[in-house]
Amino acid sequence: MKKVTTIFFIISFFFFQHINAQPKYNSLIFDSTYFESLQTDTIRLLNVRSIKISGNKKTKDYIILREMKLKAGQQVKAAILLEKLNASQPLIYNTNLFSTVTVTPVMIGTDAVDIYIEVLERWYIYPTPYLKLTDRNFNDWWTTHDHDFKRVIYGIKYADFNLSGRGDQLNIYLLTGYARNISISYTAPYSNTKLTEGFSIGFSYSQSKEVDYKTTPKNKSLLYKSNQFDRTIYNAVAAYSIRKGFYKKHTYKIQYSFIDVNDSITSTAYNLNYLNTNKPNVGFTDLYYSYQFIKVDNINYPLKGKTINISLVKRGFGLSGGINMFQVDLSLRKFMTHPHKFYTSVQVYSKLKLPFTQPYINQRAFGFGDYYLNGLENYVIDGVASAIAKYNLSKKLCSFKIKVPFKIKQIPYLPFSFYAKTFVNTGFAYNKPNGSGMLNDRLLYTTGVGLDVLNLYDLRLSAEFSMNQLHEKGLFLHLRSIL
């Protein structure tokens, strides 16, 4: 009973950490009988007389209009009017600036239309206390480290997700505890007058009291601990992005990193290959390019659409030895809707790192961030070549709203949506023989059932009962949020 109470406390804490966030309940409203009849009219041209926006107290009108597939003064065939409005609504929502977006066309006579856009802005500013686990995920903390509350990072987070009303973000972190972090970053997605270019800059300083210096043959991390801060990392980054249309985005980034660890870690007693150098510190530069294609109904919890992501990274300027890596990442995701509120998704992810001989810090594959197989969260699987395929079938069970007892315009209610799901994952990770574990160089597969609970700003709590090929079963919890 004590463990159940503890679990409830932890989930509740993280839930209310994100309570100032709101979900995707959006709609396109129109006189359905009349406007649907226009979808067969391929001859008549309608003049978009005006586009009127309401509800945006801080966000600039032109940021919203930038995502519209129709412009004031434009002529559009009656047959495709609703198609363009239906495509524009999720584009506005996917800016992550609004909790609801309503688009309403109103006919003026027989050949003109006014378009009304009503938005409810999210809560943008979060000067809040911050609490985070230092481990790879909740399950790793709960099972491997016996839910030790000493392994917590805490401090203050300041975030403004719409600093000037142009969707620009400022994030400042001042954290201490089991690890330390000081970071500041600024991102401006629309930095030119045509709203087609953006940039970001950032700096971070972090220290850790433990360092994962090697992976065992049983795919567990070995940790170096000395009750001091044994790893210090400095990062400085600048990026430039281009998004001329609606769905495609190109990003170019340069990042400099400096890593300094306790000199024992790079000794023969622990791991000579940790940094691939006989020194306990190293500095290197990453040159990064990515191409993104995103066309989904909800960028945070897609039910319809597809995404493509290709990224290329050159780490280090050398061609051999030291910190030298060329990495290719590819992800393809397809989301499909079916009758009776059923949904399916197929997702494929892959990573390739060249040359195959890499220092330990460059060998991570499964088990970190979102790159994992459901049911194998407790394992670390290194690899210089890896791939995952995931299939998911879900069913929307219900949704409802709970009215907030006090008046906050940005949060008039707490919405909940429940999705039951079943899934199958498969994956493969290749590593050099001297760095392989029992889960390397073999086909991996897992399966299970679960429940996704969506709340404010697409906050998602996932509870999954999974089974892997080792015949291990267990309950795994995941929390996802844009904050």
N, C-alpha and C positions, 0 to 999 in steps of 0.2 A: 504493500500500500504506500510505503514511503517513496518508493521509486516512481510509482504512478503519479503521486503528488508532485514530485520533483519535475517529472516530464511536463506536467500540466503548467507548472510555474514557468519553465523555460520557454515553452511554446507561447504562453500568454505574454511573457515579457517581449519576445521578438515581434509578436503580433502587434502589441500596442506601441512598440518602437516605430511602427510604420502606419499608425492609425490615421495620420494626416495624408492619406493617399486614397485615390478613388478610381472606380473601375470603368469598364468600357461601355456601359449601357448607352448606346447611341441609336439614333433612328433617322430615317428619311421619311418625312411626312408630306403627303400630297393628297389631292382629290383623286383617289385611286381609280375610280371608274372613268373619269375623263382623261387623265393623263396616260393611263394604260392603253386607252383607245388610240392615242397618238402614236404608239409604238409601231403601228402598221402603216402610218402615214409617211411614206418616203419622199414625198414631193414638197409638202409645205415647209417653208422656212420660217422659223421663229426668231424674232429679234430679242436678244437679252437686253432689256431696257436698263436694268440696274441690278446691282448686287448690294444688299444692305446687311450690315453686321451689327449684332447686339450682344451684350454680355461680356465683352472683352474690356475690362477696366485697365489692364496694363499692357496686354499684347497689342502690338501695332496692327492696324487693319491690313497693311500690305503683306504681313507675315501669313495671315490667313488666306488672302487672295492669291498668294504665290502658289498655294496648293490646290486652287480651283482649276478644273479643266475647262471652265467657261469664263469668259471675260465680259464685262459690261460693254455693250455696243457690238458684240459679236452676233453673227447669225448662225443658227444651228438647225439642222434638220429635226423636225418634230420627232421622228422615229428614234433618234439617239439622245434626246434631251435627258431622259431618266437614266440612261446608261452613263452619261457623263456626270450627272449629279451623284449617282450611286458610287462612282469611282472617286469623286472628289471628297465625299464625307470621310472615308477612312484615311485619306491622305492628310486631312486636317487633324483628325484624331491622333494619327501616328506621329505628330510632332511632339507628343507627350506633354502638351501645354494645357490640355482641356480634359475634364472628366466626362463631359457630354458634348456632343455636336449634333445639332438638328438642322437639316437643310430643307427648306420649304419653297417650292416653285408656285407662283400665283399667276394665272393667266390674266393678261390685260387685253381685252378684246379677243380677236381671233388670231392675231399674228405677233403678239408680244408677250413677254413673260418677265416678271420680277422675281428675283431669287432672294430669299431671306435666310440668313445664317445666324443661328442662335447658339452661343457657346456658354459653357460654365467653366470658368478658369479653375485650375487646380491651385492648391496651396503651394506657393513657390518657395517660400523662405523657411528654412529649418535650422535654427540655432538650438540644437538639442544635445542632451547627453548621448553617449555612444557606447555600446557594449558589443563585443565581437569575440568569438572563439578563435584561438590561435591555430587550431587544427584544420586539416583539409576540408572537413565537413562535420556535420553534427554527429553522424554515426561513428566516425573515427574518434571524436572526442568522448562519446558515450561509452564505446566498447573498449577501444585500445587504451585510452587514458583514464578510464574509470570515472568519467564525468567530474573531473577535478576542477573546481571553480578557481583554483589558482592560475589555471591556463586561460585566462581571460584578458583581453585588451579593452581598456576603457578610457574615456576622455570626453572631448567635446568635438562635435562636428558642426560646421556651418556650411550650409548649402543654399544657393539661390539658383533656381532652375530657369529663371527668366529675368535676369539682372536688369536689362535695359528695355525689356518688352520685345526683343528680337529673338527670343529663344536662346540667348546666351547664358552659359552656366559658370558659376564660380563655386569652387569647393575648397574648403580649408579643414584639415584634420589635425588635431592636437591630441595624440593618444599615448598612453603609457600602460604599465602593467606588466604582463608576461612578455610583451614586446613593446617597442616604441615606434611611433610614426609621426612625422611632421611633414605635411604635404600641402601644396597649393596648386590648383590648376584652373585654367580659364579656357572655355570653348565658345567660339562664336560661329555658329553654322552659316550665318548670312552676313558676310563682311563686306560685300560690294553692293553697289546700287542695283544691279540686276538680280541679286539674291541667288547667285549661282556658285559662289565661292565661300569658303570658310577657313578658319584656322583654330589651332589650340596650342597652348603652351602649358608646361607644368614642371614642378620640381618636387622631389620627395627625398626624405632622409629616414631610414628605418634601421632598427636594431632588434636582434632576436636573442633570447636566452638559450635557445637550443637550435641545432642545425642538423637537418637530415643529410648525413654524409655518405650513406651507402644503402642499397636495397639488398635484402637477403634473398637466398634462393627460394624462400617461401613468399616472396613479394611483400615483405614488410619493411618499413623504413627503420634504419638504425639511427638513433639520435645522439648527438654529442651534447652533453650538458656539463657546465662547470659553475652554475649559479652566478654567472656573469653574462654580459651581453657579448656573445661569441661571434656574431656576424653583423657587420654594418654595411649598408647598401646606400649609395647615392645615385639618384636618377635625375636626368634633365631631358626634356622631350619637347619637340616642336613639330606640328603637323599642319598640312595644307590639304584642303579637300575641294573637289569640284562636283557639283550636282546640277547639271544644266536642265535636265528634264524632271520627271517625277519619281522614277524608280531606280535609276542608275547613279552610283556614286563612286568616285575615284578618290583615294586618300594616299598622300605621300607623307612619310614621317621619318624623322631622324631622332635617335635617342642615344644618349651617352650614359653608361652605367659604370660604377666603380664598386667592386665587391672586396671587402676585407674580412677575413675570418681568422679565428684562433689558429696559430701556426701548427698546433697539434693535428688539426683536421687534415692538412695536406701532407702529413708525415706517413711513413710506412705503417705506423700503428693503426691508422684509420683509412685514409684513401688518397693515395698519391695522384689519382686521376680526378680528384674533385674539381680542380681548376685547370688541369692539364699543364701545370707549371710548378716549378719547385718553390715558388714564392706563395705566401699566404694571401696575396691580393692581386687583383687584375682589373684593368679598365678596358672597355671595348665600346664600339659604336655599332648600333643597329640601323641599317637602311631598310625602309619598309614601304611596300606598296600593296594596296588592296583594291579589289573591285567588288562592289556590292550591287546586287539586284534584289530589291525587296518590294514585293507586291502582295500584301496580305491584308486581311480585314482588321487585324489587331496585332501590332508589332510585338506586344508583350505576351499574348496568348493566342496565337493564330488558330483559326478554325477553317480558313479558306485562303488559298493563294500559294505562292512559292517564293523561296529565297535562294540566291546563289551567292557564295562568297569565295573569292580566290585571293590569297595573300602570298606575297613573296618577301622573304626576309634574308638579308645578308648581314651576318653578325661577324664583326671583326674585319679588318682590311687585308689580312693575310690570305694566302692560298693554301697553306698547310701548317699544321702544328698550332699550339696555343689555342686561343679562342677564335675558331674559324668554322663558320657554318653557313650553309645555304639551305633555307627551309621553305617548303611549299605546303600551304594549307588549302584544303578544298572542302567546302560543305555545300550540300544540296538538300533542300527540304521542300516537300510537297504536302499541302494540307487540303483535304477534301471533305465536303459536307454531303450528307446523305439524308434521305427521308427519316422522319420520326426522331430527329435530333441526335442522329448518329454521326460520328466524325472519325476519319482515319488520317494518319500521317505516316509518311515514309521519310526518314532522315538518314543521310550518309555523310560521314565525316572522315577525313584522312589527313595524315601528316607524313612528310618525307624530309629527312635531314641528311645532308651530304657535307662532307664524306661520312661514312658510317662510323668511323672512329671519332667519338665525341667525348669531351669531358663530362663528368657526372652531372654538372648543372644544366647540360643541354640534352639529357637523355629522357626527360619526363615524357610520358605518354598518357596512359589511363590513370585516373584517380585524382586529378587536380582540376578545380573549377568545374565547368560543364562537360568536360571531356572524360566520360566514364560510362561504364555499363551498369545499368540498374541491377543491383544484387551483388556487385563486386566493389561496392564503395569502400570496404575495409582494406582493400589491397592497393598497393602501388605497383604499377606495371610499366616499367621503362621500355623505351623503344625508339629506334631511329627511323623506323617505318611502321606505320600503324593505320588502322581503319576501323570504323564502327558503322554498323547499319542498324537502324531502329525502326520497328513497326509498332504503331499504337492505334488501338481502337477504343473510342470513348463514347459515352452516352450522357447527355445532359439530363440530370435527374430533376432538378428544380432550381428556382431562383426566387429570391424575395428581398425586401428592403425593410430595414428597421429604422424608424424615424429617430433622429437624434433629439434628446430631450431639451437641449439648449440650442440657441440659434447661432449657427455658423453658416454663412452663405455658401462657402466652398464645400461644406459637408452637411447637406440637408438630411441625409440618411446614410445608413451603413448597408450597402448591398452585399448579398451573398449569392454565389452560384456554385452548384455542386455537380461535378462530372465524375462518373465511375469509369474506370478504364482497365484494359488489359494490354499487355505489351510483350514483345519478344525482341531481344537484343542479340547481336552477334558481332564479334570483333576479332582482330588479329594484331599482334604486336611483335615485330622482329627487333632483336637487339644483338649486338656482337656477343659471341659465346661467353666471353668472360664477364658479361654484364647481364646475363639472362637469368630468369627465375622460372619456377615451375609453370607459370601461366604465360610464358613467352613462347613464340614459335609454335603455337597450337591454336586451333579454332576455339574461340570462347563463345559461350551462349548462356543467356539468362532469360527468365520469363517471370511473369507475376501479374498481380492485380493491384489496383490502387484507387485512391480517391483524391481528386484535386478540388480544393476550396479556393474560390476567387473572392477577393474582397477589395478594399480600397486601392485605387490606382493600379489595378491588376496584381495586387499582392497575391501570391499563390502559395498555399501550404499544401504539400503533397505528402500523403501517407501511402507507402507502397509495401506490400508483402511480396518479397521476391525470392526466387530460388535460382541458384547457379549450378554449373556442371559439376561442382564439387559436392553436390547434394546438401549444400548449406541453405537454410531458410532463415528469414528474419524480416523484421519490420524496419523500414528505412524512412526517415523524414527529411524533406527538403523544403527550404523556404526561398522563394524568388521574389524580388522586388526591384523596381527601377531606381529606388532611392539608395 
